[in-house]
Amino acid sequence: MSLVRRSNVFDPFSMDLWDPFDNMFRSIVPSASSSDSGTDAFANARIDWKETPEAHVFKADLPGVKKEEVKVEVEDGNVLVISGQRSREEEDKNDKWHRVERSSGQFTRRFRLPEDAKTEEVKAALENGVLTVTVPKAEVKKPEVKSIQVSG
């Protein structure tokens, strides 16, 4: 997959904060990714955004998250907010853990939607651990062209 940079006034990722050293730092210092607040590696939920002729489609892999633990909202008329929480598995005092790699905690992602988004018709579905949010696009009105007869 390649990244395409477009020089456009509308930047859909302008609200995302990306730190290129974040994952590198976590791999070097594993304890830096966990905290007492319950927010760790899961906080950076990865979300794909594609645009089709009919809609903007967001897909997030959320394995182990129940639909009751996910919230999809539109703020300020054009900001899509996807948030949720994966609960930590309850520990039994008799259990002996050898490795803990699955993450838990809270996540929140915000995306500024373009002007053609029909925010009143947003739909979301969680199936097989994949959240799909569909934001339909408004039809772009083509300018009406009226022919004028030239006399003379």
MODELLER restraints for C-alpha pairs under 7 A, 6 or more apart:
rsr = mdl.restraints
at = mdl.atoms
rsr.add(forms.Gaussian(group=physical.xy_distance, feature=features.Distance(at['CA:12:A'], at['CA:111:A']), mean=6.47, stdev=0.5))
rsr.add(forms.Gaussian(group=physical.xy_distance, feature=features.Distance(at['CA:12:A'], at['CA:112:A']), mean=5.67, stdev=0.5))
rsr.add(forms.Gaussian(group=physical.xy_distance, feature=features.Distance(at['CA:12:A'], at['CA:113:A']), mean=6.72, stdev=0.5))
rsr.add(forms.Gaussian(group=physical.xy_distance, feature=features.Distance(at['CA:13:A'], at['CA:111:A']), mean=6.70, stdev=0.5))
rsr.add(forms.Gaussian(group=physical.xy_distance, feature=features.Distance(at['CA:15:A'], at['CA:110:A']), mean=6.56, stdev=0.5))
rsr.add(forms.Gaussian(group=physical.xy_distance, feature=features.Distance(at['CA:15:A'], at['CA:111:A']), mean=6.33, stdev=0.5))
rsr.add(forms.Gaussian(group=physical.xy_distance, feature=features.Distance(at['CA:15:A'], at['CA:112:A']), mean=6.80, stdev=0.5))
rsr.add(forms.Gaussian(group=physical.xy_distance, feature=features.Distance(at['CA:16:A'], at['CA:110:A']), mean=6.92, stdev=0.5))
rsr.add(forms.Gaussian(group=physical.xy_distance, feature=features.Distance(at['CA:26:A'], at['CA:32:A']), mean=6.00, stdev=0.5))
rsr.add(forms.Gaussian(group=physical.xy_distance, feature=features.Distance(at['CA:26:A'], at['CA:33:A']), mean=5.67, stdev=0.5))
rsr.add(forms.Gaussian(group=physical.xy_distance, feature=features.Distance(at['CA:33:A'], at['CA:40:A']), mean=5.35, stdev=0.5))
rsr.add(forms.Gaussian(group=physical.xy_distance, feature=features.Distance(at['CA:33:A'], at['CA:41:A']), mean=6.03, stdev=0.5))
rsr.add(forms.Gaussian(group=physical.xy_distance, feature=features.Distance(at['CA:34:A'], at['CA:40:A']), mean=4.84, stdev=0.5))
rsr.add(forms.Gaussian(group=physical.xy_distance, feature=features.Distance(at['CA:38:A'], at['CA:105:A']), mean=4.93, stdev=0.5))
rsr.add(forms.Gaussian(group=physical.xy_distance, feature=features.Distance(at['CA:39:A'], at['CA:104:A']), mean=6.95, stdev=0.5))
rsr.add(forms.Gaussian(group=physical.xy_distance, feature=features.Distance(at['CA:39:A'], at['CA:105:A']), mean=4.33, stdev=0.5))
rsr.add(forms.Gaussian(group=physical.xy_distance, feature=features.Distance(at['CA:39:A'], at['CA:106:A']), mean=5.44, stdev=0.5))
rsr.add(forms.Gaussian(group=physical.xy_distance, feature=features.Distance(at['CA:40:A'], at['CA:103:A']), mean=6.77, stdev=0.5))
rsr.add(forms.Gaussian(group=physical.xy_distance, feature=features.Distance(at['CA:40:A'], at['CA:104:A']), mean=6.68, stdev=0.5))
rsr.add(forms.Gaussian(group=physical.xy_distance, feature=features.Distance(at['CA:40:A'], at['CA:105:A']), mean=6.03, stdev=0.5))
rsr.add(forms.Gaussian(group=physical.xy_distance, feature=features.Distance(at['CA:41:A'], at['CA:103:A']), mean=5.90, stdev=0.5))
rsr.add(forms.Gaussian(group=physical.xy_distance, feature=features.Distance(at['CA:42:A'], at['CA:103:A']), mean=5.35, stdev=0.5))
rsr.add(forms.Gaussian(group=physical.xy_distance, feature=features.Distance(at['CA:42:A'], at['CA:104:A']), mean=5.52, stdev=0.5))
rsr.add(forms.Gaussian(group=physical.xy_distance, feature=features.Distance(at['CA:42:A'], at['CA:105:A']), mean=5.93, stdev=0.5))
rsr.add(forms.Gaussian(group=physical.xy_distance, feature=features.Distance(at['CA:42:A'], at['CA:106:A']), mean=6.82, stdev=0.5))
rsr.add(forms.Gaussian(group=physical.xy_distance, feature=features.Distance(at['CA:42:A'], at['CA:107:A']), mean=6.60, stdev=0.5))
rsr.add(forms.Gaussian(group=physical.xy_distance, feature=features.Distance(at['CA:43:A'], at['CA:105:A']), mean=6.35, stdev=0.5))
rsr.add(forms.Gaussian(group=physical.xy_distance, feature=features.Distance(at['CA:43:A'], at['CA:106:A']), mean=5.40, stdev=0.5))
rsr.add(forms.Gaussian(group=physical.xy_distance, feature=features.Distance(at['CA:43:A'], at['CA:107:A']), mean=4.13, stdev=0.5))
rsr.add(forms.Gaussian(group=physical.xy_distance, feature=features.Distance(at['CA:44:A'], at['CA:107:A']), mean=6.39, stdev=0.5))
rsr.add(forms.Gaussian(group=physical.xy_distance, feature=features.Distance(at['CA:45:A'], at['CA:107:A']), mean=6.41, stdev=0.5))
rsr.add(forms.Gaussian(group=physical.xy_distance, feature=features.Distance(at['CA:46:A'], at['CA:60:A']), mean=6.08, stdev=0.5))
rsr.add(forms.Gaussian(group=physical.xy_distance, feature=features.Distance(at['CA:46:A'], at['CA:61:A']), mean=6.94, stdev=0.5))
rsr.add(forms.Gaussian(group=physical.xy_distance, feature=features.Distance(at['CA:47:A'], at['CA:58:A']), mean=6.56, stdev=0.5))
rsr.add(forms.Gaussian(group=physical.xy_distance, feature=features.Distance(at['CA:47:A'], at['CA:59:A']), mean=5.52, stdev=0.5))
rsr.add(forms.Gaussian(group=physical.xy_distance, feature=features.Distance(at['CA:47:A'], at['CA:60:A']), mean=4.49, stdev=0.5))
rsr.add(forms.Gaussian(group=physical.xy_distance, feature=features.Distance(at['CA:48:A'], at['CA:58:A']), mean=5.51, stdev=0.5))
rsr.add(forms.Gaussian(group=physical.xy_distance, feature=features.Distance(at['CA:48:A'], at['CA:59:A']), mean=5.13, stdev=0.5))
rsr.add(forms.Gaussian(group=physical.xy_distance, feature=features.Distance(at['CA:48:A'], at['CA:60:A']), mean=6.47, stdev=0.5))
rsr.add(forms.Gaussian(group=physical.xy_distance, feature=features.Distance(at['CA:49:A'], at['CA:56:A']), mean=6.96, stdev=0.5))
rsr.add(forms.Gaussian(group=physical.xy_distance, feature=features.Distance(at['CA:49:A'], at['CA:57:A']), mean=5.66, stdev=0.5))
rsr.add(forms.Gaussian(group=physical.xy_distance, feature=features.Distance(at['CA:49:A'], at['CA:58:A']), mean=4.48, stdev=0.5))
rsr.add(forms.Gaussian(group=physical.xy_distance, feature=features.Distance(at['CA:49:A'], at['CA:59:A']), mean=6.60, stdev=0.5))
rsr.add(forms.Gaussian(group=physical.xy_distance, feature=features.Distance(at['CA:50:A'], at['CA:56:A']), mean=5.86, stdev=0.5))
rsr.add(forms.Gaussian(group=physical.xy_distance, feature=features.Distance(at['CA:50:A'], at['CA:57:A']), mean=5.29, stdev=0.5))
rsr.add(forms.Gaussian(group=physical.xy_distance, feature=features.Distance(at['CA:50:A'], at['CA:58:A']), mean=6.54, stdev=0.5))
rsr.add(forms.Gaussian(group=physical.xy_distance, feature=features.Distance(at['CA:51:A'], at['CA:57:A']), mean=6.17, stdev=0.5))
rsr.add(forms.Gaussian(group=physical.xy_distance, feature=features.Distance(at['CA:54:A'], at['CA:136:A']), mean=6.00, stdev=0.5))
rsr.add(forms.Gaussian(group=physical.xy_distance, feature=features.Distance(at['CA:54:A'], at['CA:137:A']), mean=5.56, stdev=0.5))
rsr.add(forms.Gaussian(group=physical.xy_distance, feature=features.Distance(at['CA:55:A'], at['CA:134:A']), mean=6.48, stdev=0.5))
rsr.add(forms.Gaussian(group=physical.xy_distance, feature=features.Distance(at['CA:55:A'], at['CA:135:A']), mean=5.43, stdev=0.5))
rsr.add(forms.Gaussian(group=physical.xy_distance, feature=features.Distance(at['CA:55:A'], at['CA:136:A']), mean=4.09, stdev=0.5))
rsr.add(forms.Gaussian(group=physical.xy_distance, feature=features.Distance(at['CA:55:A'], at['CA:137:A']), mean=4.83, stdev=0.5))
rsr.add(forms.Gaussian(group=physical.xy_distance, feature=features.Distance(at['CA:56:A'], at['CA:134:A']), mean=5.90, stdev=0.5))
rsr.add(forms.Gaussian(group=physical.xy_distance, feature=features.Distance(at['CA:56:A'], at['CA:135:A']), mean=5.06, stdev=0.5))
rsr.add(forms.Gaussian(group=physical.xy_distance, feature=features.Distance(at['CA:56:A'], at['CA:136:A']), mean=6.29, stdev=0.5))
rsr.add(forms.Gaussian(group=physical.xy_distance, feature=features.Distance(at['CA:57:A'], at['CA:132:A']), mean=6.94, stdev=0.5))
rsr.add(forms.Gaussian(group=physical.xy_distance, feature=features.Distance(at['CA:57:A'], at['CA:133:A']), mean=5.78, stdev=0.5))
rsr.add(forms.Gaussian(group=physical.xy_distance, feature=features.Distance(at['CA:57:A'], at['CA:134:A']), mean=4.65, stdev=0.5))
rsr.add(forms.Gaussian(group=physical.xy_distance, feature=features.Distance(at['CA:57:A'], at['CA:135:A']), mean=6.34, stdev=0.5))
rsr.add(forms.Gaussian(group=physical.xy_distance, feature=features.Distance(at['CA:58:A'], at['CA:132:A']), mean=5.66, stdev=0.5))
rsr.add(forms.Gaussian(group=physical.xy_distance, feature=features.Distance(at['CA:58:A'], at['CA:133:A']), mean=5.02, stdev=0.5))
rsr.add(forms.Gaussian(group=physical.xy_distance, feature=features.Distance(at['CA:58:A'], at['CA:134:A']), mean=6.45, stdev=0.5))
rsr.add(forms.Gaussian(group=physical.xy_distance, feature=features.Distance(at['CA:59:A'], at['CA:130:A']), mean=6.64, stdev=0.5))
rsr.add(forms.Gaussian(group=physical.xy_distance, feature=features.Distance(at['CA:59:A'], at['CA:131:A']), mean=5.55, stdev=0.5))
rsr.add(forms.Gaussian(group=physical.xy_distance, feature=features.Distance(at['CA:59:A'], at['CA:132:A']), mean=4.64, stdev=0.5))
rsr.add(forms.Gaussian(group=physical.xy_distance, feature=features.Distance(at['CA:59:A'], at['CA:133:A']), mean=6.50, stdev=0.5))
rsr.add(forms.Gaussian(group=physical.xy_distance, feature=features.Distance(at['CA:60:A'], at['CA:130:A']), mean=5.62, stdev=0.5))
rsr.add(forms.Gaussian(group=physical.xy_distance, feature=features.Distance(at['CA:60:A'], at['CA:131:A']), mean=5.08, stdev=0.5))
rsr.add(forms.Gaussian(group=physical.xy_distance, feature=features.Distance(at['CA:60:A'], at['CA:132:A']), mean=6.69, stdev=0.5))
rsr.add(forms.Gaussian(group=physical.xy_distance, feature=features.Distance(at['CA:61:A'], at['CA:129:A']), mean=6.01, stdev=0.5))
rsr.add(forms.Gaussian(group=physical.xy_distance, feature=features.Distance(at['CA:61:A'], at['CA:130:A']), mean=4.65, stdev=0.5))
rsr.add(forms.Gaussian(group=physical.xy_distance, feature=features.Distance(at['CA:61:A'], at['CA:131:A']), mean=6.42, stdev=0.5))
rsr.add(forms.Gaussian(group=physical.xy_distance, feature=features.Distance(at['CA:62:A'], at['CA:129:A']), mean=4.98, stdev=0.5))
rsr.add(forms.Gaussian(group=physical.xy_distance, feature=features.Distance(at['CA:62:A'], at['CA:130:A']), mean=5.62, stdev=0.5))
rsr.add(forms.Gaussian(group=physical.xy_distance, feature=features.Distance(at['CA:62:A'], at['CA:131:A']), mean=6.71, stdev=0.5))
rsr.add(forms.Gaussian(group=physical.xy_distance, feature=features.Distance(at['CA:63:A'], at['CA:129:A']), mean=4.30, stdev=0.5))
rsr.add(forms.Gaussian(group=physical.xy_distance, feature=features.Distance(at['CA:64:A'], at['CA:86:A']), mean=6.99, stdev=0.5))
rsr.add(forms.Gaussian(group=physical.xy_distance, feature=features.Distance(at['CA:64:A'], at['CA:129:A']), mean=6.49, stdev=0.5))
rsr.add(forms.Gaussian(group=physical.xy_distance, feature=features.Distance(at['CA:65:A'], at['CA:86:A']), mean=5.47, stdev=0.5))
rsr.add(forms.Gaussian(group=physical.xy_distance, feature=features.Distance(at['CA:65:A'], at['CA:129:A']), mean=6.87, stdev=0.5))
rsr.add(forms.Gaussian(group=physical.xy_distance, feature=features.Distance(at['CA:67:A'], at['CA:126:A']), mean=6.33, stdev=0.5))
rsr.add(forms.Gaussian(group=physical.xy_distance, feature=features.Distance(at['CA:69:A'], at['CA:84:A']), mean=5.32, stdev=0.5))
rsr.add(forms.Gaussian(group=physical.xy_distance, feature=features.Distance(at['CA:69:A'], at['CA:85:A']), mean=5.64, stdev=0.5))
rsr.add(forms.Gaussian(group=physical.xy_distance, feature=features.Distance(at['CA:70:A'], at['CA:83:A']), mean=5.86, stdev=0.5))
rsr.add(forms.Gaussian(group=physical.xy_distance, feature=features.Distance(at['CA:70:A'], at['CA:84:A']), mean=4.25, stdev=0.5))
rsr.add(forms.Gaussian(group=physical.xy_distance, feature=features.Distance(at['CA:70:A'], at['CA:85:A']), mean=6.80, stdev=0.5))
rsr.add(forms.Gaussian(group=physical.xy_distance, feature=features.Distance(at['CA:71:A'], at['CA:82:A']), mean=5.90, stdev=0.5))
rsr.add(forms.Gaussian(group=physical.xy_distance, feature=features.Distance(at['CA:71:A'], at['CA:83:A']), mean=5.21, stdev=0.5))
rsr.add(forms.Gaussian(group=physical.xy_distance, feature=features.Distance(at['CA:71:A'], at['CA:84:A']), mean=5.83, stdev=0.5))
rsr.add(forms.Gaussian(group=physical.xy_distance, feature=features.Distance(at['CA:72:A'], at['CA:81:A']), mean=5.75, stdev=0.5))
rsr.add(forms.Gaussian(group=physical.xy_distance, feature=features.Distance(at['CA:72:A'], at['CA:82:A']), mean=4.72, stdev=0.5))
rsr.add(forms.Gaussian(group=physical.xy_distance, feature=features.Distance(at['CA:72:A'], at['CA:83:A']), mean=6.53, stdev=0.5))
rsr.add(forms.Gaussian(group=physical.xy_distance, feature=features.Distance(at['CA:73:A'], at['CA:80:A']), mean=5.90, stdev=0.5))
rsr.add(forms.Gaussian(group=physical.xy_distance, feature=features.Distance(at['CA:73:A'], at['CA:81:A']), mean=5.10, stdev=0.5))
rsr.add(forms.Gaussian(group=physical.xy_distance, feature=features.Distance(at['CA:73:A'], at['CA:82:A']), mean=6.62, stdev=0.5))
rsr.add(forms.Gaussian(group=physical.xy_distance, feature=features.Distance(at['CA:74:A'], at['CA:80:A']), mean=4.61, stdev=0.5))
rsr.add(forms.Gaussian(group=physical.xy_distance, feature=features.Distance(at['CA:74:A'], at['CA:81:A']), mean=5.96, stdev=0.5))
rsr.add(forms.Gaussian(group=physical.xy_distance, feature=features.Distance(at['CA:78:A'], at['CA:112:A']), mean=5.95, stdev=0.5))
rsr.add(forms.Gaussian(group=physical.xy_distance, feature=features.Distance(at['CA:78:A'], at['CA:113:A']), mean=5.18, stdev=0.5))
rsr.add(forms.Gaussian(group=physical.xy_distance, feature=features.Distance(at['CA:78:A'], at['CA:119:A']), mean=6.94, stdev=0.5))
rsr.add(forms.Gaussian(group=physical.xy_distance, feature=features.Distance(at['CA:79:A'], at['CA:110:A']), mean=6.45, stdev=0.5))
rsr.add(forms.Gaussian(group=physical.xy_distance, feature=features.Distance(at['CA:79:A'], at['CA:111:A']), mean=5.51, stdev=0.5))
rsr.add(forms.Gaussian(group=physical.xy_distance, feature=features.Distance(at['CA:79:A'], at['CA:112:A']), mean=4.50, stdev=0.5))
rsr.add(forms.Gaussian(group=physical.xy_distance, feature=features.Distance(at['CA:79:A'], at['CA:113:A']), mean=5.74, stdev=0.5))
rsr.add(forms.Gaussian(group=physical.xy_distance, feature=features.Distance(at['CA:80:A'], at['CA:110:A']), mean=5.60, stdev=0.5))
rsr.add(forms.Gaussian(group=physical.xy_distance, feature=features.Distance(at['CA:80:A'], at['CA:111:A']), mean=5.10, stdev=0.5))
rsr.add(forms.Gaussian(group=physical.xy_distance, feature=features.Distance(at['CA:80:A'], at['CA:112:A']), mean=6.34, stdev=0.5))
rsr.add(forms.Gaussian(group=physical.xy_distance, feature=features.Distance(at['CA:80:A'], at['CA:113:A']), mean=6.71, stdev=0.5))
rsr.add(forms.Gaussian(group=physical.xy_distance, feature=features.Distance(at['CA:81:A'], at['CA:108:A']), mean=6.96, stdev=0.5))
rsr.add(forms.Gaussian(group=physical.xy_distance, feature=features.Distance(at['CA:81:A'], at['CA:109:A']), mean=5.76, stdev=0.5))
rsr.add(forms.Gaussian(group=physical.xy_distance, feature=features.Distance(at['CA:81:A'], at['CA:110:A']), mean=4.56, stdev=0.5))
rsr.add(forms.Gaussian(group=physical.xy_distance, feature=features.Distance(at['CA:81:A'], at['CA:111:A']), mean=6.59, stdev=0.5))
rsr.add(forms.Gaussian(group=physical.xy_distance, feature=features.Distance(at['CA:82:A'], at['CA:108:A']), mean=5.74, stdev=0.5))
rsr.add(forms.Gaussian(group=physical.xy_distance, feature=features.Distance(at['CA:82:A'], at['CA:109:A']), mean=5.28, stdev=0.5))
rsr.add(forms.Gaussian(group=physical.xy_distance, feature=features.Distance(at['CA:82:A'], at['CA:110:A']), mean=6.50, stdev=0.5))
rsr.add(forms.Gaussian(group=physical.xy_distance, feature=features.Distance(at['CA:83:A'], at['CA:107:A']), mean=5.38, stdev=0.5))
rsr.add(forms.Gaussian(group=physical.xy_distance, feature=features.Distance(at['CA:83:A'], at['CA:108:A']), mean=4.15, stdev=0.5))
rsr.add(forms.Gaussian(group=physical.xy_distance, feature=features.Distance(at['CA:83:A'], at['CA:109:A']), mean=6.27, stdev=0.5))
rsr.add(forms.Gaussian(group=physical.xy_distance, feature=features.Distance(at['CA:84:A'], at['CA:106:A']), mean=5.70, stdev=0.5))
rsr.add(forms.Gaussian(group=physical.xy_distance, feature=features.Distance(at['CA:84:A'], at['CA:107:A']), mean=5.55, stdev=0.5))
rsr.add(forms.Gaussian(group=physical.xy_distance, feature=features.Distance(at['CA:84:A'], at['CA:108:A']), mean=6.70, stdev=0.5))
rsr.add(forms.Gaussian(group=physical.xy_distance, feature=features.Distance(at['CA:85:A'], at['CA:105:A']), mean=5.41, stdev=0.5))
rsr.add(forms.Gaussian(group=physical.xy_distance, feature=features.Distance(at['CA:85:A'], at['CA:106:A']), mean=4.20, stdev=0.5))
rsr.add(forms.Gaussian(group=physical.xy_distance, feature=features.Distance(at['CA:85:A'], at['CA:107:A']), mean=6.24, stdev=0.5))
rsr.add(forms.Gaussian(group=physical.xy_distance, feature=features.Distance(at['CA:86:A'], at['CA:104:A']), mean=4.98, stdev=0.5))
rsr.add(forms.Gaussian(group=physical.xy_distance, feature=features.Distance(at['CA:86:A'], at['CA:105:A']), mean=5.34, stdev=0.5))
rsr.add(forms.Gaussian(group=physical.xy_distance, feature=features.Distance(at['CA:86:A'], at['CA:106:A']), mean=6.53, stdev=0.5))
rsr.add(forms.Gaussian(group=physical.xy_distance, feature=features.Distance(at['CA:87:A'], at['CA:104:A']), mean=5.83, stdev=0.5))
rsr.add(forms.Gaussian(group=physical.xy_distance, feature=features.Distance(at['CA:87:A'], at['CA:105:A']), mean=6.32, stdev=0.5))
rsr.add(forms.Gaussian(group=physical.xy_distance, feature=features.Distance(at['CA:88:A'], at['CA:104:A']), mean=5.47, stdev=0.5))
rsr.add(forms.Gaussian(group=physical.xy_distance, feature=features.Distance(at['CA:116:A'], at['CA:137:A']), mean=5.31, stdev=0.5))
rsr.add(forms.Gaussian(group=physical.xy_distance, feature=features.Distance(at['CA:116:A'], at['CA:138:A']), mean=5.14, stdev=0.5))
rsr.add(forms.Gaussian(group=physical.xy_distance, feature=features.Distance(at['CA:117:A'], at['CA:135:A']), mean=6.28, stdev=0.5))
rsr.add(forms.Gaussian(group=physical.xy_distance, feature=features.Distance(at['CA:117:A'], at['CA:136:A']), mean=6.03, stdev=0.5))
rsr.add(forms.Gaussian(group=physical.xy_distance, feature=features.Distance(at['CA:117:A'], at['CA:137:A']), mean=4.68, stdev=0.5))
rsr.add(forms.Gaussian(group=physical.xy_distance, feature=features.Distance(at['CA:117:A'], at['CA:138:A']), mean=6.11, stdev=0.5))
rsr.add(forms.Gaussian(group=physical.xy_distance, feature=features.Distance(at['CA:118:A'], at['CA:135:A']), mean=6.37, stdev=0.5))
rsr.add(forms.Gaussian(group=physical.xy_distance, feature=features.Distance(at['CA:118:A'], at['CA:136:A']), mean=5.44, stdev=0.5))
rsr.add(forms.Gaussian(group=physical.xy_distance, feature=features.Distance(at['CA:118:A'], at['CA:137:A']), mean=5.53, stdev=0.5))
rsr.add(forms.Gaussian(group=physical.xy_distance, feature=features.Distance(at['CA:118:A'], at['CA:138:A']), mean=5.90, stdev=0.5))
rsr.add(forms.Gaussian(group=physical.xy_distance, feature=features.Distance(at['CA:119:A'], at['CA:135:A']), mean=6.50, stdev=0.5))
rsr.add(forms.Gaussian(group=physical.xy_distance, feature=features.Distance(at['CA:121:A'], at['CA:135:A']), mean=6.70, stdev=0.5))
rsr.add(forms.Gaussian(group=physical.xy_distance, feature=features.Distance(at['CA:121:A'], at['CA:136:A']), mean=6.61, stdev=0.5))
rsr.add(forms.Gaussian(group=physical.xy_distance, feature=features.Distance(at['CA:122:A'], at['CA:134:A']), mean=5.78, stdev=0.5))
rsr.add(forms.Gaussian(group=physical.xy_distance, feature=features.Distance(at['CA:122:A'], at['CA:135:A']), mean=4.71, stdev=0.5))
rsr.add(forms.Gaussian(group=physical.xy_distance, feature=features.Distance(at['CA:122:A'], at['CA:136:A']), mean=6.76, stdev=0.5))
rsr.add(forms.Gaussian(group=physical.xy_distance, feature=features.Distance(at['CA:123:A'], at['CA:133:A']), mean=5.70, stdev=0.5))
rsr.add(forms.Gaussian(group=physical.xy_distance, feature=features.Distance(at['CA:123:A'], at['CA:134:A']), mean=5.24, stdev=0.5))
rsr.add(forms.Gaussian(group=physical.xy_distance, feature=features.Distance(at['CA:123:A'], at['CA:135:A']), mean=6.68, stdev=0.5))
rsr.add(forms.Gaussian(group=physical.xy_distance, feature=features.Distance(at['CA:124:A'], at['CA:132:A']), mean=5.60, stdev=0.5))
rsr.add(forms.Gaussian(group=physical.xy_distance, feature=features.Distance(at['CA:124:A'], at['CA:133:A']), mean=4.29, stdev=0.5))
rsr.add(forms.Gaussian(group=physical.xy_distance, feature=features.Distance(at['CA:124:A'], at['CA:134:A']), mean=6.30, stdev=0.5))
rsr.add(forms.Gaussian(group=physical.xy_distance, feature=features.Distance(at['CA:125:A'], at['CA:131:A']), mean=5.71, stdev=0.5))
rsr.add(forms.Gaussian(group=physical.xy_distance, feature=features.Distance(at['CA:125:A'], at['CA:132:A']), mean=5.33, stdev=0.5))
rsr.add(forms.Gaussian(group=physical.xy_distance, feature=features.Distance(at['CA:125:A'], at['CA:133:A']), mean=6.58, stdev=0.5))
rsr.add(forms.Gaussian(group=physical.xy_distance, feature=features.Distance(at['CA:126:A'], at['CA:132:A']), mean=6.35, stdev=0.5))
